[in-house]
Amino acid sequence: MQESSSLDILKQKLLGCQAVKFGDFTLTSGKKSKFYVDMKLASTDPEILGLIAKEFSKHISDEIDFIAGMELGAVPLAVALSLETGLPYSMIRKSAREHGTGSRIEGPSQGKAILVDDVATTGGSNIESIKSLIDENVEVLQVMVVVDREEGAAEKIAPFNLDYRSLIKISDLVD
């Protein structure tokens, strides 16, 4: 009998918590879709969040100084990976603050970073996050997402010449 891999278990857990929904949805990119990946259902479950952090940690470069995640969906992932690896994390705001420091990045913002995200579709929000880190003179080495919807994110991120990977491709979850 073959043992289930931790990625197979993660896929089962994502389906089991109903993170994959079917119907008519409008995505962040504006695209229409017959399915939606609601990673908030997974990232608010401590067991699933722990599995994601363990899987992410297997692929993180030794050169990474800190973990970055854009609000809202990526923050729990950044926190969990931080707890798993002992690396500090930063939160990237969707827009600059009008008060205080005015920074978009809360937490460490110097050195080499890995950007984590829950779902990648076209890569637009990933690129926005990469650019906000680069604007702060951060060297982004890696982008890691839980689910890649296989709708162009990898291709759009490729010109940045960094290590992009997803734990799960949508074709592994949806027929």
TORKOL-4160 file (C-alpha; in steps of 0.2 Angstrom, whole numbers, padded with zeros to 4 digits, m for minus):
175
<pt num="1" X="0000" Y="0000" Z="0000"/>
<pt num="2" X="0007" Y="0017" Z="m0005"/>
<pt num="3" X="0008" Y="0030" Z="0008"/>
<pt num="4" X="0000" Y="0047" Z="0004"/>
<pt num="5" X="0012" Y="0061" Z="0001"/>
<pt num="6" X="0010" Y="0077" Z="0011"/>
<pt num="7" X="0005" Y="0086" Z="m0005"/>
<pt num="8" X="m0009" Y="0073" Z="m0008"/>
<pt num="9" X="m0015" Y="0075" Z="0010"/>
<pt num="10" X="m0015" Y="0094" Z="0007"/>
<pt num="11" X="m0025" Y="0092" Z="m0009"/>
<pt num="12" X="m0037" Y="0081" Z="0000"/>
<pt num="13" X="m0039" Y="0094" Z="0014"/>
<pt num="14" X="m0042" Y="0108" Z="0002"/>
<pt num="15" X="m0056" Y="0099" Z="m0006"/>
<pt num="16" X="m0062" Y="0093" Z="0011"/>
<pt num="17" X="m0064" Y="0110" Z="0018"/>
<pt num="18" X="m0073" Y="0116" Z="0002"/>
<pt num="19" X="m0059" Y="0128" Z="m0002"/>
<pt num="20" X="m0063" Y="0124" Z="m0020"/>
<pt num="21" X="m0081" Y="0130" Z="m0025"/>
<pt num="22" X="m0090" Y="0128" Z="m0041"/>
<pt num="23" X="m0102" Y="0141" Z="m0048"/>
<pt num="24" X="m0101" Y="0158" Z="m0057"/>
<pt num="25" X="m0087" Y="0169" Z="m0050"/>
<pt num="26" X="m0078" Y="0185" Z="m0054"/>
<pt num="27" X="m0060" Y="0184" Z="m0049"/>
<pt num="28" X="m0048" Y="0198" Z="m0043"/>
<pt num="29" X="m0041" Y="0199" Z="m0061"/>
<pt num="30" X="m0059" Y="0203" Z="m0067"/>
<pt num="31" X="m0060" Y="0186" Z="m0076"/>
<pt num="32" X="m0075" Y="0175" Z="m0075"/>
<pt num="33" X="m0073" Y="0157" Z="m0069"/>
<pt num="34" X="m0084" Y="0142" Z="m0065"/>
<pt num="35" X="m0073" Y="0138" Z="m0050"/>
<pt num="36" X="m0066" Y="0148" Z="m0035"/>
<pt num="37" X="m0052" Y="0144" Z="m0024"/>
<pt num="38" X="m0056" Y="0151" Z="m0007"/>
<pt num="39" X="m0040" Y="0149" Z="0003"/>
<pt num="40" X="m0047" Y="0158" Z="0018"/>
<pt num="41" X="m0056" Y="0142" Z="0022"/>
<pt num="42" X="m0039" Y="0133" Z="0022"/>
<pt num="43" X="m0028" Y="0146" Z="0030"/>
<pt num="44" X="m0040" Y="0148" Z="0045"/>
<pt num="45" X="m0039" Y="0130" Z="0049"/>
<pt num="46" X="m0023" Y="0127" Z="0060"/>
<pt num="47" X="m0020" Y="0109" Z="0053"/>
<pt num="48" X="m0021" Y="0115" Z="0035"/>
<pt num="49" X="m0011" Y="0130" Z="0038"/>
<pt num="50" X="0002" Y="0120" Z="0046"/>
<pt num="51" X="0003" Y="0108" Z="0031"/>
<pt num="52" X="0005" Y="0123" Z="0020"/>
<pt num="53" X="0019" Y="0130" Z="0030"/>
<pt num="54" X="0028" Y="0113" Z="0031"/>
<pt num="55" X="0027" Y="0111" Z="0012"/>
<pt num="56" X="0033" Y="0129" Z="0009"/>
<pt num="57" X="0048" Y="0127" Z="0021"/>
<pt num="58" X="0054" Y="0112" Z="0010"/>
<pt num="59" X="0057" Y="0124" Z="m0005"/>
<pt num="60" X="0063" Y="0140" Z="0004"/>
<pt num="61" X="0081" Y="0146" Z="m0001"/>
<pt num="62" X="0094" Y="0147" Z="0012"/>
<pt num="63" X="0098" Y="0164" Z="0006"/>
<pt num="64" X="0081" Y="0171" Z="0012"/>
<pt num="65" X="0081" Y="0184" Z="0025"/>
<pt num="66" X="0063" Y="0187" Z="0027"/>
<pt num="67" X="0046" Y="0181" Z="0021"/>
<pt num="68" X="0033" Y="0194" Z="0014"/>
<pt num="69" X="0015" Y="0192" Z="0011"/>
<pt num="70" X="0002" Y="0204" Z="0004"/>
<pt num="71" X="m0013" Y="0208" Z="0015"/>
<pt num="72" X="m0025" Y="0199" Z="0017"/>
<pt num="73" X="m0024" Y="0181" Z="0011"/>
<pt num="74" X="m0005" Y="0179" Z="0012"/>
<pt num="75" X="m0003" Y="0186" Z="0029"/>
<pt num="76" X="m0008" Y="0169" Z="0038"/>
<pt num="77" X="0004" Y="0160" Z="0026"/>
<pt num="78" X="0018" Y="0172" Z="0030"/>
<pt num="79" X="0015" Y="0170" Z="0049"/>
<pt num="80" X="0014" Y="0151" Z="0048"/>
<pt num="81" X="0030" Y="0150" Z="0037"/>
<pt num="82" X="0039" Y="0162" Z="0049"/>
<pt num="83" X="0034" Y="0150" Z="0064"/>
<pt num="84" X="0040" Y="0135" Z="0054"/>
<pt num="85" X="0057" Y="0142" Z="0049"/>
<pt num="86" X="0061" Y="0155" Z="0062"/>
<pt num="87" X="0062" Y="0168" Z="0049"/>
<pt num="88" X="0054" Y="0185" Z="0052"/>
<pt num="89" X="0040" Y="0191" Z="0041"/>
<pt num="90" X="0033" Y="0207" Z="0033"/>
<pt num="91" X="0015" Y="0212" Z="0028"/>
<pt num="92" X="0013" Y="0221" Z="0012"/>
<pt num="93" X="m0001" Y="0233" Z="0012"/>
<pt num="94" X="m0012" Y="0235" Z="m0004"/>
<pt num="95" X="m0009" Y="0254" Z="m0003"/>
<pt num="96" X="0003" Y="0266" Z="0006"/>
<pt num="97" X="m0003" Y="0273" Z="0022"/>
<pt num="98" X="m0008" Y="0291" Z="0023"/>
<pt num="99" X="m0001" Y="0292" Z="0041"/>
<pt num="100" X="0014" Y="0286" Z="0052"/>
<pt num="101" X="0028" Y="0280" Z="0041"/>
<pt num="102" X="0018" Y="0280" Z="0025"/>
<pt num="103" X="0026" Y="0263" Z="0021"/>
<pt num="104" X="0017" Y="0249" Z="0012"/>
<pt num="105" X="0028" Y="0236" Z="0021"/>
<pt num="106" X="0026" Y="0232" Z="0039"/>
<pt num="107" X="0040" Y="0222" Z="0046"/>
<pt num="108" X="0058" Y="0219" Z="0039"/>
<pt num="109" X="0061" Y="0227" Z="0023"/>
<pt num="110" X="0080" Y="0224" Z="0020"/>
<pt num="111" X="0089" Y="0210" Z="0012"/>
<pt num="112" X="0082" Y="0195" Z="0002"/>
<pt num="113" X="0064" Y="0190" Z="0002"/>
<pt num="114" X="0052" Y="0176" Z="m0002"/>
<pt num="115" X="0035" Y="0182" Z="m0007"/>
<pt num="116" X="0021" Y="0170" Z="m0002"/>
<pt num="117" X="0003" Y="0170" Z="m0008"/>
<pt num="118" X="m0012" Y="0159" Z="m0007"/>
<pt num="119" X="m0018" Y="0159" Z="m0026"/>
<pt num="120" X="m0010" Y="0165" Z="m0042"/>
<pt num="121" X="m0021" Y="0167" Z="m0057"/>
<pt num="122" X="m0014" Y="0180" Z="m0069"/>
<pt num="123" X="0000" Y="0185" Z="m0058"/>
<pt num="124" X="m0005" Y="0203" Z="m0056"/>
<pt num="125" X="m0006" Y="0205" Z="m0037"/>
<pt num="126" X="0011" Y="0195" Z="m0036"/>
<pt num="127" X="0019" Y="0207" Z="m0048"/>
<pt num="128" X="0012" Y="0222" Z="m0038"/>
<pt num="129" X="0019" Y="0214" Z="m0022"/>
<pt num="130" X="0036" Y="0211" Z="m0030"/>
<pt num="131" X="0037" Y="0229" Z="m0037"/>
<pt num="132" X="0033" Y="0236" Z="m0019"/>
<pt num="133" X="0047" Y="0225" Z="m0012"/>
<pt num="134" X="0059" Y="0231" Z="m0026"/>
<pt num="135" X="0054" Y="0249" Z="m0023"/>
<pt num="136" X="0060" Y="0246" Z="m0005"/>
<pt num="137" X="0077" Y="0239" Z="m0011"/>
<pt num="138" X="0072" Y="0222" Z="m0007"/>
<pt num="139" X="0079" Y="0208" Z="m0017"/>
<pt num="140" X="0065" Y="0195" Z="m0021"/>
<pt num="141" X="0072" Y="0178" Z="m0024"/>
<pt num="142" X="0057" Y="0167" Z="m0023"/>
<pt num="143" X="0038" Y="0168" Z="m0025"/>
<pt num="144" X="0028" Y="0153" Z="m0018"/>
<pt num="145" X="0010" Y="0150" Z="m0020"/>
<pt num="146" X="m0002" Y="0137" Z="m0013"/>
<pt num="147" X="m0012" Y="0135" Z="m0029"/>
<pt num="148" X="m0008" Y="0141" Z="m0046"/>
<pt num="149" X="m0024" Y="0142" Z="m0057"/>
<pt num="150" X="m0013" Y="0140" Z="m0072"/>
<pt num="151" X="m0020" Y="0156" Z="m0081"/>
<pt num="152" X="m0003" Y="0165" Z="m0084"/>
<pt num="153" X="0005" Y="0169" Z="m0067"/>
<pt num="154" X="0021" Y="0159" Z="m0070"/>
<pt num="155" X="0023" Y="0167" Z="m0087"/>
<pt num="156" X="0020" Y="0184" Z="m0081"/>
<pt num="157" X="0032" Y="0182" Z="m0067"/>
<pt num="158" X="0046" Y="0174" Z="m0077"/>
<pt num="159" X="0054" Y="0191" Z="m0083"/>
<pt num="160" X="0058" Y="0194" Z="m0065"/>
<pt num="161" X="0070" Y="0180" Z="m0066"/>
<pt num="162" X="0066" Y="0172" Z="m0049"/>
<pt num="163" X="0061" Y="0155" Z="m0042"/>
<pt num="164" X="0042" Y="0154" Z="m0044"/>
<pt num="165" X="0033" Y="0138" Z="m0038"/>
<pt num="166" X="0016" Y="0132" Z="m0033"/>
<pt num="167" X="0013" Y="0118" Z="m0021"/>
<pt num="168" X="m0003" Y="0113" Z="m0031"/>
<pt num="169" X="m0009" Y="0116" Z="m0049"/>
<pt num="170" X="m0028" Y="0119" Z="m0051"/>
<pt num="171" X="m0028" Y="0105" Z="m0064"/>
<pt num="172" X="m0024" Y="0093" Z="m0049"/>
<pt num="173" X="m0039" Y="0099" Z="m0040"/>
<pt num="174" X="m0052" Y="0102" Z="m0053"/>
<pt num="175" X="m0056" Y="0091" Z="m0068"/>
